[in-house]
């Protein structure tokens, strides 16, 4: 594999991680619960979202999507942290 392919693969992994984080924080805020299953579910939903929305996109599009998911997660983090701290799970 060439360097471009390896770089593209790295961006894919980062984007899946960013999707996972945003989904989890969103789930905590929406439900008001912070169990381990809520905070750390399987990766399936994030992987599915990636495959359905980003699997064939260009690297720059993945970078933009990562930025969007990170902004979303950062906005949710304070509320999620409060919920999780109340449950002793932060």
PDB file of N, CA, C and O in Angstrom:
ATOM      1  N   UNK A   1       0.833  -1.180   0.000  1.00  0.00           N
ATOM      2  CA  UNK A   1       0.000   0.000   0.000  1.00  0.00           C
ATOM      3  C   UNK A   1       0.876   1.242   0.000  1.00  0.00           C
ATOM      4  O   UNK A   1       1.939   1.272   0.619  1.00  0.00           O
ATOM      5  N   UNK A   2       0.417   2.248  -0.695  1.00  0.00           N
ATOM      6  CA  UNK A   2       1.168   3.490  -0.726  1.00  0.00           C
ATOM      7  C   UNK A   2       0.813   4.361   0.480  1.00  0.00           C
ATOM      8  O   UNK A   2      -0.130   4.078   1.220  1.00  0.00           O
ATOM      9  N   UNK A   3       1.598   5.430   0.656  1.00  0.00           N
ATOM     10  CA  UNK A   3       1.400   6.314   1.816  1.00  0.00           C
ATOM     11  C   UNK A   3       0.027   6.966   1.802  1.00  0.00           C
ATOM     12  O   UNK A   3      -0.576   7.146   2.860  1.00  0.00           O
ATOM     13  N   UNK A   4      -0.480   7.322   0.625  1.00  0.00           N
ATOM     14  CA  UNK A   4      -1.804   7.956   0.522  1.00  0.00           C
ATOM     15  C   UNK A   4      -2.884   7.028   1.051  1.00  0.00           C
ATOM     16  O   UNK A   4      -3.796   7.473   1.748  1.00  0.00           O
ATOM     17  N   UNK A   5      -2.794   5.750   0.732  1.00  0.00           N
ATOM     18  CA  UNK A   5      -3.791   4.784   1.203  1.00  0.00           C
ATOM     19  C   UNK A   5      -3.742   4.666   2.727  1.00  0.00           C
ATOM     20  O   UNK A   5      -4.784   4.646   3.383  1.00  0.00           O
ATOM     21  N   UNK A   6      -2.546   4.587   3.284  1.00  0.00           N
ATOM     22  CA  UNK A   6      -2.411   4.497   4.740  1.00  0.00           C
ATOM     23  C   UNK A   6      -2.978   5.741   5.419  1.00  0.00           C
ATOM     24  O   UNK A   6      -3.644   5.645   6.450  1.00  0.00           O
ATOM     25  N   UNK A   7      -2.709   6.913   4.833  1.00  0.00           N
ATOM     26  CA  UNK A   7      -3.216   8.153   5.398  1.00  0.00           C
ATOM     27  C   UNK A   7      -4.738   8.166   5.364  1.00  0.00           C
ATOM     28  O   UNK A   7      -5.374   8.567   6.338  1.00  0.00           O
ATOM     29  N   UNK A   8      -5.319   7.740   4.271  1.00  0.00           N
ATOM     30  CA  UNK A   8      -6.778   7.705   4.154  1.00  0.00           C
ATOM     31  C   UNK A   8      -7.363   6.754   5.194  1.00  0.00           C
ATOM     32  O   UNK A   8      -8.393   7.052   5.799  1.00  0.00           O
ATOM     33  N   UNK A   9      -6.724   5.635   5.399  1.00  0.00           N
ATOM     34  CA  UNK A   9      -7.205   4.679   6.394  1.00  0.00           C
ATOM     35  C   UNK A   9      -7.159   5.286   7.795  1.00  0.00           C
ATOM     36  O   UNK A   9      -8.057   5.038   8.598  1.00  0.00           O
ATOM     37  N   UNK A  10      -6.146   6.063   8.096  1.00  0.00           N
ATOM     38  CA  UNK A  10      -6.045   6.691   9.419  1.00  0.00           C
ATOM     39  C   UNK A  10      -7.201   7.658   9.636  1.00  0.00           C
ATOM     40  O   UNK A  10      -7.781   7.689  10.721  1.00  0.00           O
ATOM     41  N   UNK A  11      -7.541   8.439   8.634  1.00  0.00           N
ATOM     42  CA  UNK A  11      -8.649   9.372   8.765  1.00  0.00           C
ATOM     43  C   UNK A  11      -9.971   8.651   8.971  1.00  0.00           C
ATOM     44  O   UNK A  11     -10.850   9.142   9.679  1.00  0.00           O
ATOM     45  N   UNK A  12     -10.106   7.501   8.357  1.00  0.00           N
ATOM     46  CA  UNK A  12     -11.325   6.707   8.555  1.00  0.00           C
ATOM     47  C   UNK A  12     -11.454   6.294  10.011  1.00  0.00           C
ATOM     48  O   UNK A  12     -12.522   6.432  10.608  1.00  0.00           O
ATOM     49  N   UNK A  13     -10.374   5.791  10.582  1.00  0.00           N
ATOM     50  CA  UNK A  13     -10.402   5.347  11.985  1.00  0.00           C
ATOM     51  C   UNK A  13     -10.704   6.510  12.927  1.00  0.00           C
ATOM     52  O   UNK A  13     -11.478   6.367  13.873  1.00  0.00           O
ATOM     53  N   UNK A  14     -10.089   7.655  12.662  1.00  0.00           N
ATOM     54  CA  UNK A  14     -10.324   8.832  13.506  1.00  0.00           C
ATOM     55  C   UNK A  14     -11.782   9.262  13.412  1.00  0.00           C
ATOM     56  O   UNK A  14     -12.400   9.591  14.425  1.00  0.00           O
ATOM     57  N   UNK A  15     -12.327   9.261  12.217  1.00  0.00           N
ATOM     58  CA  UNK A  15     -13.724   9.668  12.049  1.00  0.00           C
ATOM     59  C   UNK A  15     -14.667   8.719  12.786  1.00  0.00           C
ATOM     60  O   UNK A  15     -15.617   9.177  13.421  1.00  0.00           O
ATOM     61  N   UNK A  16     -14.432   7.434  12.719  1.00  0.00           N
ATOM     62  CA  UNK A  16     -15.278   6.480  13.454  1.00  0.00           C
ATOM     63  C   UNK A  16     -15.192   6.760  14.950  1.00  0.00           C
ATOM     64  O   UNK A  16     -16.206   6.707  15.646  1.00  0.00           O
ATOM     65  N   UNK A  17     -14.002   7.054  15.452  1.00  0.00           N
ATOM     66  CA  UNK A  17     -13.849   7.381  16.875  1.00  0.00           C
ATOM     67  C   UNK A  17     -14.613   8.656  17.235  1.00  0.00           C
ATOM     68  O   UNK A  17     -15.233   8.733  18.296  1.00  0.00           O
ATOM     69  N   UNK A  18     -14.566   9.646  16.356  1.00  0.00           N
ATOM     70  CA  UNK A  18     -15.281  10.899  16.613  1.00  0.00           C
ATOM     71  C   UNK A  18     -16.797  10.689  16.595  1.00  0.00           C
ATOM     72  O   UNK A  18     -17.518  11.257  17.415  1.00  0.00           O
ATOM     73  N   UNK A  19     -17.267   9.879  15.665  1.00  0.00           N
ATOM     74  CA  UNK A  19     -18.697   9.547  15.615  1.00  0.00           C
ATOM     75  C   UNK A  19     -19.105   8.851  16.909  1.00  0.00           C
ATOM     76  O   UNK A  19     -20.119   9.197  17.514  1.00  0.00           O
ATOM     77  N   UNK A  20     -18.315   7.873  17.326  1.00  0.00           N
ATOM     78  CA  UNK A  20     -18.592   7.097  18.548  1.00  0.00           C
ATOM     79  C   UNK A  20     -18.722   8.019  19.756  1.00  0.00           C
ATOM     80  O   UNK A  20     -19.673   7.911  20.529  1.00  0.00           O
ATOM     81  N   UNK A  21     -17.761   8.922  19.910  1.00  0.00           N
ATOM     82  CA  UNK A  21     -17.767   9.832  21.065  1.00  0.00           C
ATOM     83  C   UNK A  21     -19.010  10.727  21.057  1.00  0.00           C
ATOM     84  O   UNK A  21     -19.670  10.887  22.084  1.00  0.00           O
ATOM     85  N   UNK A  22     -19.321  11.304  19.906  1.00  0.00           N
ATOM     86  CA  UNK A  22     -20.488  12.194  19.821  1.00  0.00           C
ATOM     87  C   UNK A  22     -21.779  11.429  20.094  1.00  0.00           C
ATOM     88  O   UNK A  22     -22.649  11.914  20.817  1.00  0.00           O
ATOM     89  N   UNK A  23     -21.905  10.244  19.520  1.00  0.00           N
ATOM     90  CA  UNK A  23     -23.113   9.443  19.746  1.00  0.00           C
ATOM     91  C   UNK A  23     -23.282   9.108  21.222  1.00  0.00           C
ATOM     92  O   UNK A  23     -24.392   9.176  21.750  1.00  0.00           O
ATOM     93  N   UNK A  24     -22.213   8.754  21.877  1.00  0.00           N
ATOM     94  CA  UNK A  24     -22.295   8.351  23.284  1.00  0.00           C
ATOM     95  C   UNK A  24     -22.678   9.520  24.177  1.00  0.00           C
ATOM     96  O   UNK A  24     -23.531   9.372  25.053  1.00  0.00           O
ATOM     97  N   UNK A  25     -22.069  10.670  23.971  1.00  0.00           N
ATOM     98  CA  UNK A  25     -22.412  11.833  24.780  1.00  0.00           C
ATOM     99  C   UNK A  25     -23.851  12.271  24.515  1.00  0.00           C
ATOM    100  O   UNK A  25     -24.569  12.671  25.431  1.00  0.00           O
ATOM    101  N   UNK A  26     -24.256  12.190  23.263  1.00  0.00           N
ATOM    102  CA  UNK A  26     -25.638  12.525  22.919  1.00  0.00           C
ATOM    103  C   UNK A  26     -26.620  11.585  23.619  1.00  0.00           C
ATOM    104  O   UNK A  26     -27.652  12.024  24.127  1.00  0.00           O
ATOM    105  N   UNK A  27     -26.302  10.314  23.643  1.00  0.00           N
ATOM    106  CA  UNK A  27     -27.167   9.308  24.276  1.00  0.00           C
ATOM    107  C   UNK A  27     -27.286   9.584  25.774  1.00  0.00           C
ATOM    108  O   UNK A  27     -28.373   9.473  26.341  1.00  0.00           O
ATOM    109  N   UNK A  28     -26.183   9.941  26.411  1.00  0.00           N
ATOM    110  CA  UNK A  28     -26.198  10.242  27.847  1.00  0.00           C
ATOM    111  C   UNK A  28     -27.104  11.435  28.123  1.00  0.00           C
ATOM    112  O   UNK A  28     -27.934  11.389  29.031  1.00  0.00           O
ATOM    113  N   UNK A  29     -26.951  12.499  27.347  1.00  0.00           N
ATOM    114  CA  UNK A  29     -27.747  13.713  27.558  1.00  0.00           C
ATOM    115  C   UNK A  29     -29.220  13.448  27.260  1.00  0.00           C
ATOM    116  O   UNK A  29     -30.093  13.900  28.000  1.00  0.00           O
ATOM    117  N   UNK A  30     -29.498  12.723  26.188  1.00  0.00           N
ATOM    118  CA  UNK A  30     -30.893  12.443  25.825  1.00  0.00           C
ATOM    119  C   UNK A  30     -31.604  11.584  26.860  1.00  0.00           C
ATOM    120  O   UNK A  30     -32.770  11.823  27.174  1.00  0.00           O
ATOM    121  N   UNK A  31     -30.903  10.581  27.394  1.00  0.00           N
ATOM    122  CA  UNK A  31     -31.549   9.653  28.328  1.00  0.00           C
ATOM    123  C   UNK A  31     -31.435  10.103  29.779  1.00  0.00           C
ATOM    124  O   UNK A  31     -32.253   9.720  30.615  1.00  0.00           O
ATOM    125  N   UNK A  32     -30.426  10.913  30.080  1.00  0.00           N
ATOM    126  CA  UNK A  32     -30.192  11.318  31.458  1.00  0.00           C
ATOM    127  C   UNK A  32     -29.549  10.223  32.289  1.00  0.00           C
ATOM    128  O   UNK A  32     -29.524  10.304  33.517  1.00  0.00           O
ATOM    129  N   UNK A  33     -29.029   9.197  31.626  1.00  0.00           N
ATOM    130  CA  UNK A  33     -28.377   8.071  32.312  1.00  0.00           C
ATOM    131  C   UNK A  33     -26.949   7.916  31.826  1.00  0.00           C
ATOM    132  O   UNK A  33     -26.628   8.251  30.686  1.00  0.00           O
ATOM    133  N   UNK A  34     -26.096   7.405  32.702  1.00  0.00           N
ATOM    134  CA  UNK A  34     -24.688   7.242  32.362  1.00  0.00           C
ATOM    135  C   UNK A  34     -24.156   5.892  32.816  1.00  0.00           C
ATOM    136  O   UNK A  34     -23.089   5.805  33.423  1.00  0.00           O
ATOM    137  N   UNK A  35     -24.898   4.856  32.521  1.00  0.00           N
ATOM    138  CA  UNK A  35     -24.395   3.515  32.842  1.00  0.00           C
ATOM    139  C   UNK A  35     -23.223   3.208  31.910  1.00  0.00           C
ATOM    140  O   UNK A  35     -23.025   3.899  30.911  1.00  0.00           O
ATOM    141  N   UNK A  36     -22.464   2.194  32.231  1.00  0.00           N
ATOM    142  CA  UNK A  36     -21.359   1.800  31.359  1.00  0.00           C
ATOM    143  C   UNK A  36     -21.865   1.437  29.962  1.00  0.00           C
ATOM    144  O   UNK A  36     -21.211   1.747  28.966  1.00  0.00           O
ATOM    145  N   UNK A  37     -23.023   0.783  29.887  1.00  0.00           N
ATOM    146  CA  UNK A  37     -23.590   0.420  28.585  1.00  0.00           C
ATOM    147  C   UNK A  37     -23.984   1.652  27.780  1.00  0.00           C
ATOM    148  O   UNK A  37     -23.901   1.637  26.552  1.00  0.00           O
ATOM    149  N   UNK A  38     -24.409   2.711  28.449  1.00  0.00           N
ATOM    150  CA  UNK A  38     -24.777   3.945  27.762  1.00  0.00           C
ATOM    151  C   UNK A  38     -23.528   4.707  27.329  1.00  0.00           C
ATOM    152  O   UNK A  38     -23.449   5.215  26.211  1.00  0.00           O
ATOM    153  N   UNK A  39     -22.575   4.773  28.218  1.00  0.00           N
ATOM    154  CA  UNK A  39     -21.365   5.560  27.943  1.00  0.00           C
ATOM    155  C   UNK A  39     -20.404   4.834  27.011  1.00  0.00           C
ATOM    156  O   UNK A  39     -19.721   5.475  26.211  1.00  0.00           O
ATOM    157  N   UNK A  40     -20.339   3.517  27.101  1.00  0.00           N
ATOM    158  CA  UNK A  40     -19.385   2.732  26.302  1.00  0.00           C
ATOM    159  C   UNK A  40     -20.070   1.558  25.611  1.00  0.00           C
ATOM    160  O   UNK A  40     -19.753   0.404  25.898  1.00  0.00           O
ATOM    161  N   UNK A  41     -21.009   1.838  24.700  1.00  0.00           N
ATOM    162  CA  UNK A  41     -21.694   0.744  23.999  1.00  0.00           C
ATOM    163  C   UNK A  41     -20.784   0.118  22.948  1.00  0.00           C
ATOM    164  O   UNK A  41     -19.631   0.522  22.798  1.00  0.00           O
ATOM    165  N   UNK A  42     -21.298  -0.853  22.233  1.00  0.00           N
ATOM    166  CA  UNK A  42     -20.521  -1.443  21.144  1.00  0.00           C
ATOM    167  C   UNK A  42     -20.268  -0.360  20.091  1.00  0.00           C
ATOM    168  O   UNK A  42     -20.938   0.672  20.066  1.00  0.00           O
ATOM    169  N   UNK A  43     -19.313  -0.615  19.247  1.00  0.00           N
ATOM    170  CA  UNK A  43     -18.944   0.331  18.194  1.00  0.00           C
ATOM    171  C   UNK A  43     -19.869   0.228  16.981  1.00  0.00           C
ATOM    172  O   UNK A  43     -19.711   0.991  16.027  1.00  0.00           O
ATOM    173  N   UNK A  44     -20.802  -0.672  16.997  1.00  0.00           N
ATOM    174  CA  UNK A  44     -21.622  -0.964  15.824  1.00  0.00           C
ATOM    175  C   UNK A  44     -22.336   0.271  15.258  1.00  0.00           C
ATOM    176  O   UNK A  44     -22.309   0.482  14.045  1.00  0.00           O
ATOM    177  N   UNK A  45     -22.965   1.082  16.094  1.00  0.00           N
ATOM    178  CA  UNK A  45     -23.708   2.247  15.603  1.00  0.00           C
ATOM    179  C   UNK A  45     -22.779   3.250  14.918  1.00  0.00           C
ATOM    180  O   UNK A  45     -23.125   3.806  13.875  1.00  0.00           O
ATOM    181  N   UNK A  46     -21.610   3.480  15.497  1.00  0.00           N
ATOM    182  CA  UNK A  46     -20.652   4.412  14.898  1.00  0.00           C
ATOM    183  C   UNK A  46     -20.120   3.864  13.578  1.00  0.00           C
ATOM    184  O   UNK A  46     -19.990   4.605  12.604  1.00  0.00           O
ATOM    185  N   UNK A  47     -19.817   2.586  13.545  1.00  0.00           N
ATOM    186  CA  UNK A  47     -19.325   1.973  12.316  1.00  0.00           C
ATOM    187  C   UNK A  47     -20.391   1.996  11.220  1.00  0.00           C
ATOM    188  O   UNK A  47     -20.080   2.230  10.052  1.00  0.00           O
ATOM    189  N   UNK A  48     -21.638   1.755  11.597  1.00  0.00           N
ATOM    190  CA  UNK A  48     -22.739   1.801  10.628  1.00  0.00           C
ATOM    191  C   UNK A  48     -22.906   3.208  10.077  1.00  0.00           C
ATOM    192  O   UNK A  48     -23.045   3.391   8.868  1.00  0.00           O
ATOM    193  N   UNK A  49     -22.894   4.200  10.956  1.00  0.00           N
ATOM    194  CA  UNK A  49     -23.025   5.589  10.495  1.00  0.00           C
ATOM    195  C   UNK A  49     -21.879   5.944   9.547  1.00  0.00           C
ATOM    196  O   UNK A  49     -22.092   6.598   8.526  1.00  0.00           O
ATOM    197  N   UNK A  50     -20.674   5.514   9.887  1.00  0.00           N
ATOM    198  CA  UNK A  50     -19.536   5.786   9.004  1.00  0.00           C
ATOM    199  C   UNK A  50     -19.751   5.139   7.633  1.00  0.00           C
ATOM    200  O   UNK A  50     -19.596   5.797   6.605  1.00  0.00           O
ATOM    201  N   UNK A  51     -20.101   3.875   7.619  1.00  0.00           N
ATOM    202  CA  UNK A  51     -20.288   3.168   6.341  1.00  0.00           C
ATOM    203  C   UNK A  51     -21.377   3.818   5.502  1.00  0.00           C
ATOM    204  O   UNK A  51     -21.221   3.970   4.290  1.00  0.00           O
ATOM    205  N   UNK A  52     -22.477   4.203   6.135  1.00  0.00           N
ATOM    206  CA  UNK A  52     -23.608   4.766   5.399  1.00  0.00           C
ATOM    207  C   UNK A  52     -23.348   6.183   4.903  1.00  0.00           C
ATOM    208  O   UNK A  52     -23.864   6.575   3.856  1.00  0.00           O
ATOM    209  N   UNK A  53     -22.561   6.949   5.636  1.00  0.00           N
ATOM    210  CA  UNK A  53     -22.401   8.365   5.284  1.00  0.00           C
ATOM    211  C   UNK A  53     -21.038   8.740   4.727  1.00  0.00           C
ATOM    212  O   UNK A  53     -20.940   9.705   3.969  1.00  0.00           O
ATOM    213  N   UNK A  54     -19.977   8.009   5.077  1.00  0.00           N
ATOM    214  CA  UNK A  54     -18.636   8.507   4.775  1.00  0.00           C
ATOM    215  C   UNK A  54     -17.676   7.512   4.122  1.00  0.00           C
ATOM    216  O   UNK A  54     -16.554   7.895   3.788  1.00  0.00           O
ATOM    217  N   UNK A  55     -18.057   6.289   3.934  1.00  0.00           N
ATOM    218  CA  UNK A  55     -17.118   5.261   3.469  1.00  0.00           C
ATOM    219  C   UNK A  55     -16.427   5.618   2.159  1.00  0.00           C
ATOM    220  O   UNK A  55     -15.279   5.229   1.941  1.00  0.00           O
ATOM    221  N   UNK A  56     -17.098   6.343   1.296  1.00  0.00           N
ATOM    222  CA  UNK A  56     -16.509   6.647  -0.011  1.00  0.00           C
ATOM    223  C   UNK A  56     -16.129   8.117  -0.169  1.00  0.00           C
ATOM    224  O   UNK A  56     -15.836   8.557  -1.280  1.00  0.00           O
ATOM    225  N   UNK A  57     -16.129   8.873   0.906  1.00  0.00           N
ATOM    226  CA  UNK A  57     -15.812  10.290   0.801  1.00  0.00           C
ATOM    227  C   UNK A  57     -14.308  10.520   0.743  1.00  0.00           C
ATOM    228  O   UNK A  57     -13.512   9.640   1.070  1.00  0.00           O
ATOM    229  N   UNK A  58     -13.952  11.689   0.330  1.00  0.00           N
ATOM    230  CA  UNK A  58     -12.538  12.076   0.254  1.00  0.00           C
ATOM    231  C   UNK A  58     -12.002  12.414   1.644  1.00  0.00           C
ATOM    232  O   UNK A  58     -12.762  12.656   2.581  1.00  0.00           O
ATOM    233  N   UNK A  59     -10.687  12.423   1.751  1.00  0.00           N
ATOM    234  CA  UNK A  59     -10.031  12.687   3.033  1.00  0.00           C
ATOM    235  C   UNK A  59     -10.469  14.041   3.602  1.00  0.00           C
ATOM    236  O   UNK A  59     -10.756  14.133   4.796  1.00  0.00           O
ATOM    237  N   UNK A  60     -10.526  15.081   2.786  1.00  0.00           N
ATOM    238  CA  UNK A  60     -10.901  16.406   3.284  1.00  0.00           C
ATOM    239  C   UNK A  60     -12.324  16.404   3.828  1.00  0.00           C
ATOM    240  O   UNK A  60     -12.625  17.116   4.786  1.00  0.00           O
ATOM    241  N   UNK A  61     -13.203  15.605   3.220  1.00  0.00           N
ATOM    242  CA  UNK A  61     -14.577  15.514   3.715  1.00  0.00           C
ATOM    243  C   UNK A  61     -14.619  14.808   5.071  1.00  0.00           C
ATOM    244  O   UNK A  61     -15.421  15.152   5.938  1.00  0.00           O
ATOM    245  N   UNK A  62     -13.751  13.826   5.236  1.00  0.00           N
ATOM    246  CA  UNK A  62     -13.667  13.136   6.528  1.00  0.00           C
ATOM    247  C   UNK A  62     -13.157  14.083   7.601  1.00  0.00           C
ATOM    248  O   UNK A  62     -13.622  14.044   8.741  1.00  0.00           O
ATOM    249  N   UNK A  63     -12.200  14.937   7.241  1.00  0.00           N
ATOM    250  CA  UNK A  63     -11.687  15.920   8.205  1.00  0.00           C
ATOM    251  C   UNK A  63     -12.782  16.892   8.618  1.00  0.00           C
ATOM    252  O   UNK A  63     -12.913  17.210   9.800  1.00  0.00           O
ATOM    253  N   UNK A  64     -13.557  17.361   7.672  1.00  0.00           N
ATOM    254  CA  UNK A  64     -14.667  18.257   7.993  1.00  0.00           C
ATOM    255  C   UNK A  64     -15.699  17.564   8.875  1.00  0.00           C
ATOM    256  O   UNK A  64     -16.214  18.159   9.822  1.00  0.00           O
ATOM    257  N   UNK A  65     -16.000  16.304   8.562  1.00  0.00           N
ATOM    258  CA  UNK A  65     -16.967  15.549   9.365  1.00  0.00           C
ATOM    259  C   UNK A  65     -16.436  15.345  10.781  1.00  0.00           C
ATOM    260  O   UNK A  65     -17.190  15.473  11.746  1.00  0.00           O
ATOM    261  N   UNK A  66     -15.150  15.030  10.915  1.00  0.00           N
ATOM    262  CA  UNK A  66     -14.555  14.865  12.247  1.00  0.00           C
ATOM    263  C   UNK A  66     -14.692  16.144  13.055  1.00  0.00           C
ATOM    264  O   UNK A  66     -15.026  16.110  14.240  1.00  0.00           O
ATOM    265  N   UNK A  67     -14.435  17.263  12.411  1.00  0.00           N
ATOM    266  CA  UNK A  67     -14.571  18.552  13.094  1.00  0.00           C
ATOM    267  C   UNK A  67     -16.006  18.765  13.565  1.00  0.00           C
ATOM    268  O   UNK A  67     -16.228  19.225  14.685  1.00  0.00           O
ATOM    269  N   UNK A  68     -16.967  18.437  12.730  1.00  0.00           N
ATOM    270  CA  UNK A  68     -18.381  18.590  13.090  1.00  0.00           C
ATOM    271  C   UNK A  68     -18.745  17.703  14.275  1.00  0.00           C
ATOM    272  O   UNK A  68     -19.397  18.160  15.213  1.00  0.00           O
ATOM    273  N   UNK A  69     -18.329  16.443  14.239  1.00  0.00           N
ATOM    274  CA  UNK A  69     -18.625  15.529  15.349  1.00  0.00           C
ATOM    275  C   UNK A  69     -17.931  15.983  16.626  1.00  0.00           C
ATOM    276  O   UNK A  69     -18.502  15.869  17.710  1.00  0.00           O
ATOM    277  N   UNK A  70     -16.712  16.494  16.517  1.00  0.00           N
ATOM    278  CA  UNK A  70     -16.004  16.978  17.706  1.00  0.00           C
ATOM    279  C   UNK A  70     -16.686  18.194  18.316  1.00  0.00           C
ATOM    280  O   UNK A  70     -16.785  18.304  19.538  1.00  0.00           O
ATOM    281  N   UNK A  71     -17.155  19.108  17.471  1.00  0.00           N
ATOM    282  CA  UNK A  71     -17.884  20.273  18.000  1.00  0.00           C
ATOM    283  C   UNK A  71     -19.159  19.821  18.708  1.00  0.00           C
ATOM    284  O   UNK A  71     -19.499  20.327  19.777  1.00  0.00           O
ATOM    285  N   UNK A  72     -19.857  18.867  18.102  1.00  0.00           N
ATOM    286  CA  UNK A  72     -21.086  18.354  18.709  1.00  0.00           C
ATOM    287  C   UNK A  72     -20.781  17.704  20.062  1.00  0.00           C
ATOM    288  O   UNK A  72     -21.470  17.960  21.049  1.00  0.00           O
ATOM    289  N   UNK A  73     -19.752  16.867  20.098  1.00  0.00           N
ATOM    290  CA  UNK A  73     -19.380  16.192  21.346  1.00  0.00           C
ATOM    291  C   UNK A  73     -18.951  17.198  22.408  1.00  0.00           C
ATOM    292  O   UNK A  73     -19.329  17.072  23.572  1.00  0.00           O
ATOM    293  N   UNK A  74     -18.167  18.190  22.014  1.00  0.00           N
ATOM    294  CA  UNK A  74     -17.703  19.192  22.980  1.00  0.00           C
ATOM    295  C   UNK A  74     -18.854  20.007  23.546  1.00  0.00           C
ATOM    296  O   UNK A  74     -18.817  20.406  24.709  1.00  0.00           O
ATOM    297  N   UNK A  75     -19.872  20.255  22.740  1.00  0.00           N
ATOM    298  CA  UNK A  75     -21.037  20.988  23.228  1.00  0.00           C
ATOM    299  C   UNK A  75     -21.835  20.150  24.230  1.00  0.00           C
ATOM    300  O   UNK A  75     -22.408  20.691  25.176  1.00  0.00           O
ATOM    301  N   UNK A  76     -21.871  18.836  24.024  1.00  0.00           N
ATOM    302  CA  UNK A  76     -22.628  17.942  24.899  1.00  0.00           C
ATOM    303  C   UNK A  76     -21.863  17.540  26.158  1.00  0.00           C
ATOM    304  O   UNK A  76     -22.468  17.143  27.154  1.00  0.00           O
ATOM    305  N   UNK A  77     -20.554  17.640  26.114  1.00  0.00           N
ATOM    306  CA  UNK A  77     -19.701  17.138  27.181  1.00  0.00           C
ATOM    307  C   UNK A  77     -20.050  17.677  28.566  1.00  0.00           C
ATOM    308  O   UNK A  77     -20.132  16.884  29.503  1.00  0.00           O
ATOM    309  N   UNK A  78     -20.261  18.988  28.747  1.00  0.00           N
ATOM    310  CA  UNK A  78     -20.561  19.473  30.104  1.00  0.00           C
ATOM    311  C   UNK A  78     -21.818  18.840  30.703  1.00  0.00           C
ATOM    312  O   UNK A  78     -21.822  18.453  31.872  1.00  0.00           O
ATOM    313  N   UNK A  79     -22.877  18.736  29.911  1.00  0.00           N
ATOM    314  CA  UNK A  79     -24.112  18.130  30.426  1.00  0.00           C
ATOM    315  C   UNK A  79     -23.921  16.641  30.697  1.00  0.00           C
ATOM    316  O   UNK A  79     -24.390  16.120  31.709  1.00  0.00           O
ATOM    317  N   UNK A  80     -23.232  15.966  29.788  1.00  0.00           N
ATOM    318  CA  UNK A  80     -22.982  14.529  29.982  1.00  0.00           C
ATOM    319  C   UNK A  80     -22.112  14.304  31.217  1.00  0.00           C
ATOM    320  O   UNK A  80     -22.350  13.378  31.992  1.00  0.00           O
ATOM    321  N   UNK A  81     -21.114  15.149  31.393  1.00  0.00           N
ATOM    322  CA  UNK A  81     -20.227  15.021  32.540  1.00  0.00           C
ATOM    323  C   UNK A  81     -20.994  15.190  33.842  1.00  0.00           C
ATOM    324  O   UNK A  81     -20.760  14.448  34.796  1.00  0.00           O
ATOM    325  N   UNK A  82     -21.903  16.151  33.897  1.00  0.00           N
ATOM    326  CA  UNK A  82     -22.716  16.364  35.092  1.00  0.00           C
ATOM    327  C   UNK A  82     -23.545  15.125  35.406  1.00  0.00           C
ATOM    328  O   UNK A  82     -23.603  14.685  36.554  1.00  0.00           O
ATOM    329  N   UNK A  83     -24.181  14.570  34.393  1.00  0.00           N
ATOM    330  CA  UNK A  83     -24.996  13.358  34.577  1.00  0.00           C
ATOM    331  C   UNK A  83     -24.132  12.211  35.060  1.00  0.00           C
ATOM    332  O   UNK A  83     -24.499  11.504  35.999  1.00  0.00           O
ATOM    333  N   UNK A  84     -22.992  12.024  34.425  1.00  0.00           N
ATOM    334  CA  UNK A  84     -22.119  10.902  34.771  1.00  0.00           C
ATOM    335  C   UNK A  84     -21.484  11.068  36.148  1.00  0.00           C
ATOM    336  O   UNK A  84     -21.343  10.096  36.890  1.00  0.00           O
ATOM    337  N   UNK A  85     -21.106  12.286  36.487  1.00  0.00           N
ATOM    338  CA  UNK A  85     -20.527  12.518  37.817  1.00  0.00           C
ATOM    339  C   UNK A  85     -21.542  12.215  38.907  1.00  0.00           C
ATOM    340  O   UNK A  85     -21.186  11.679  39.957  1.00  0.00           O
ATOM    341  N   UNK A  86     -22.810  12.555  38.665  1.00  0.00           N
ATOM    342  CA  UNK A  86     -23.868  12.261  39.628  1.00  0.00           C
ATOM    343  C   UNK A  86     -23.974  10.770  39.871  1.00  0.00           C
ATOM    344  O   UNK A  86     -24.258  10.335  40.987  1.00  0.00           O
ATOM    345  N   UNK A  87     -23.747   9.985  38.826  1.00  0.00           N
ATOM    346  CA  UNK A  87     -23.823   8.525  38.927  1.00  0.00           C
ATOM    347  C   UNK A  87     -22.477   7.891  39.286  1.00  0.00           C
ATOM    348  O   UNK A  87     -22.378   6.669  39.395  1.00  0.00           O
ATOM    349  N   UNK A  88     -21.435   8.720  39.470  1.00  0.00           N
ATOM    350  CA  UNK A  88     -20.116   8.198  39.801  1.00  0.00           C
ATOM    351  C   UNK A  88     -19.459   7.463  38.651  1.00  0.00           C
ATOM    352  O   UNK A  88     -18.694   6.520  38.856  1.00  0.00           O
ATOM    353  N   UNK A  89     -19.768   7.906  37.421  1.00  0.00           N
ATOM    354  CA  UNK A  89     -19.256   7.188  36.255  1.00  0.00           C
ATOM    355  C   UNK A  89     -18.552   8.132  35.290  1.00  0.00           C
ATOM    356  O   UNK A  89     -18.735   8.023  34.077  1.00  0.00           O
ATOM    357  N   UNK A  90     -17.744   9.062  35.814  1.00  0.00           N
ATOM    358  CA  UNK A  90     -16.988   9.931  34.907  1.00  0.00           C
ATOM    359  C   UNK A  90     -15.509   9.742  35.116  1.00  0.00           C
ATOM    360  O   UNK A  90     -14.703  10.387  34.445  1.00  0.00           O
TER     361      UNK A  90
END
